[in-house]
Amino acid sequence: MNSFIRLTNYKKSELLEIFKIADSIELYDNFLKGKTIIMFFPASSIRTRVSFEKGIYLLGGQSILFDPATLDKKEDIRDVCGYFQNWADAVIVRYPDITMLDKMAEAMNIPVINALTDDNHPCEIMSDLYTLSKIRADYLKDKYLFVGADGNIGRAWKEAADVFGFSLSQSSPAKYQIPRVTCNDNLKDAIAGKDVICTDSIPSDVKNEFKDYQISKDLMGLANKGAMLNPCPPFYRGEEVTEDVIDSDYFAGYEFKQNLLKVQQAIIIYCLSKI
């Protein structure tokens, strides 16, 4: 397995190996020298694209960017990939349908790295867990609560919980429950006893149904002592989170995402090392 599409494709020990690479990223100077990484990102992508593109540059590699819409061609994706592997050393893809990434990985002997699909967002969650490992001694013993609807972020946290073995529950209206995740529709009850509170932005068409699921500073006071709020960006003040909680010590902070750069570098290095 040299592609990075689902966290559940890996063992805990293998994902921790990626963390070890991130710990010593300075040892991989020029790891990508002479290598080309093809990237598929929409114009709306900011954090993931910038951190991947800069990460490739810092490792001495070249990145070539395409809009994901270029994958929606009459030409069979297997034939597109047949040419790709003549020139590319890896492909990083942000695309709604995860089966497109599966098809690409099956058609090539170079890594396909998932930069977000409608099903999951593995690089983002790996970065969050890596950062938590540096600031919370018992990060895998902490109790995690995801507040939001079933979607790619919640499902990515579920993948991580399955592999790393930490406790994950959800708070949302029952009909938005993530499959096989315990869900409590009472947010006050759900947040009690939790250590890491994760959120996702609320789809515009269901905002009214989530009006009672906004994380505030007062609500965070019901969680365990030292609890952290980790909202997935982009987050919106006044929607899934209040103004006061983002301006409080509960908020993980913008610097929390600094490690996205080296964790994504580590994922590239890990995948290319497995060829």
C-alpha positions, -999 to 999 in steps of 0.1 A, spaced: 0 0 0 18 31 -12 -12 54 -16 -28 74 12 -66 74 7 -82 61 39 -66 60 74 -83 26 78 -60 12 51 -32 14 77 -22 0 111 -17 24 141 20 16 140 23 27 104 5 60 110 28 66 140 57 60 116 45 90 97 46 110 129 82 99 134 91 112 100 75 145 108 95 147 140 127 146 120 116 163 87 149 182 86 167 149 78 148 147 45 163 178 28 161 174 -10 141 141 -6 121 152 -37 150 165 -57 143 157 -94 108 145 -86 75 158 -99 42 158 -79 10 164 -99 -17 182 -78 -54 185 -84 -69 213 -64 -99 236 -70 -94 274 -67 -112 275 -34 -86 253 -16 -64 274 6 -47 257 36 -43 222 22 -30 234 -12 -6 260 2 9 235 27 13 207 2 28 230 -25 52 246 0 61 213 14 70 199 -20 91 229 -27 110 227 6 118 190 -1 133 201 -34 105 188 -57 84 203 -84 46 205 -83 23 209 -113 -12 221 -106 -45 212 -123 -81 219 -116 -99 187 -105 -124 193 -133 -97 181 -157 -103 146 -144 -139 147 -156 -130 138 -192 -144 114 -217 -110 97 -217 -109 67 -193 -90 76 -161 -70 44 -165 -56 58 -197 -49 92 -182 -30 75 -154 -11 54 -178 6 85 -191 9 102 -157 33 76 -144 57 82 -172 65 116 -157 50 120 -122 63 105 -90 31 110 -70 -4 125 -74 -22 146 -48 -60 148 -54 -88 168 -40 -119 154 -56 -155 148 -44 -158 111 -53 -133 89 -34 -138 61 -60 -119 83 -85 -89 81 -62 -93 44 -59 -93 40 -97 -62 62 -100 -44 42 -74 -53 9 -90 -41 21 -124 -7 34 -113 23 22 -94 29 57 -80 12 70 -48 -22 88 -48 -26 110 -18 -61 121 -7 -63 158 -1 -101 157 6 -131 139 -7 -168 139 2 -160 108 23 -130 119 44 -100 142 49 -72 120 62 -43 144 60 -61 171 80 -69 146 108 -34 133 108 -21 168 113 -45 174 142 -36 142 160 1 149 155 -3 183 170 -23 170 199 4 144 205 28 173 212 6 192 236 -14 164 254 4 136 271 -25 112 269 -40 123 236 -51 88 227 -67 83 261 -86 116 257 -123 115 250 -132 132 217 -165 147 208 -175 156 172 -202 182 170 -217 184 135 -234 165 108 -223 133 92 -198 143 65 -162 140 54 -147 156 86 -168 135 110 -161 103 90 -124 111 90 -124 113 128 -142 80 128 -114 65 107 -88 79 130 -107 65 161 -109 31 145 -71 29 139 -57 48 168 -82 34 193 -94 66 210 -129 73 222 -151 92 198 -187 102 201 -209 127 183 -236 153 192 -261 162 165 -298 157 156 -302 119 154 -308 118 116 -273 133 110 -255 105 130 -222 92 116 -226 55 110 -213 34 139 -206 64 161 -225 69 194 -246 101 190 -262 122 218 -286 148 206 -283 167 239 -251 188 235 -248 197 272 -249 161 282 -226 151 253 -199 176 261 -196 167 298 -165 146 304 -149 153 270 -114 165 264 -112 174 227 -142 190 210 -141 190 172 -165 208 149 -173 211 112 -191 239 94 -228 235 91 -243 229 56 -264 260 48 -296 240 41 -296 225 77 -284 255 98 -318 258 115 -316 222 127 -282 229 143 -291 261 161 -288 242 194 -254 228 186 -233 259 187 -202 257 208 -198 286 232 -174 294 260 -200 285 286 -206 251 270 -168 244 270 -169 250 307 -190 217 310 -161 197 294 -132 183 313 -106 206 328 -81 217 302 -105 207 273 -97 220 238 -118 232 210 -106 221 176 -129 235 149 -121 224 114 -114 254 91 -131 271 76 -152 278 107 -178 305 110 -182 327 141 -218 329 150 -227 296 134 -210 264 147 -189 284 172 -195 316 190 -173 347 189 -163 344 226 -151 308 224 -128 315 195 -113 344 215 -109 322 245 -81 298 258 -103 268 248 -96 275 211 -67 254 198 -55 285 178 -43 292 143 -8 279 151 -24 245 157 -24 240 120 13 248 115 21 211 116 -1 205 85 30 214 64 54 188 79 28 161 84 18 163 47 55 163 38 59 132 60 29 115 42 46 121 9 79 107 21 62 77 37 43 69 5 73 73 -18 94 52 6 70 23 2 72 20 -36 
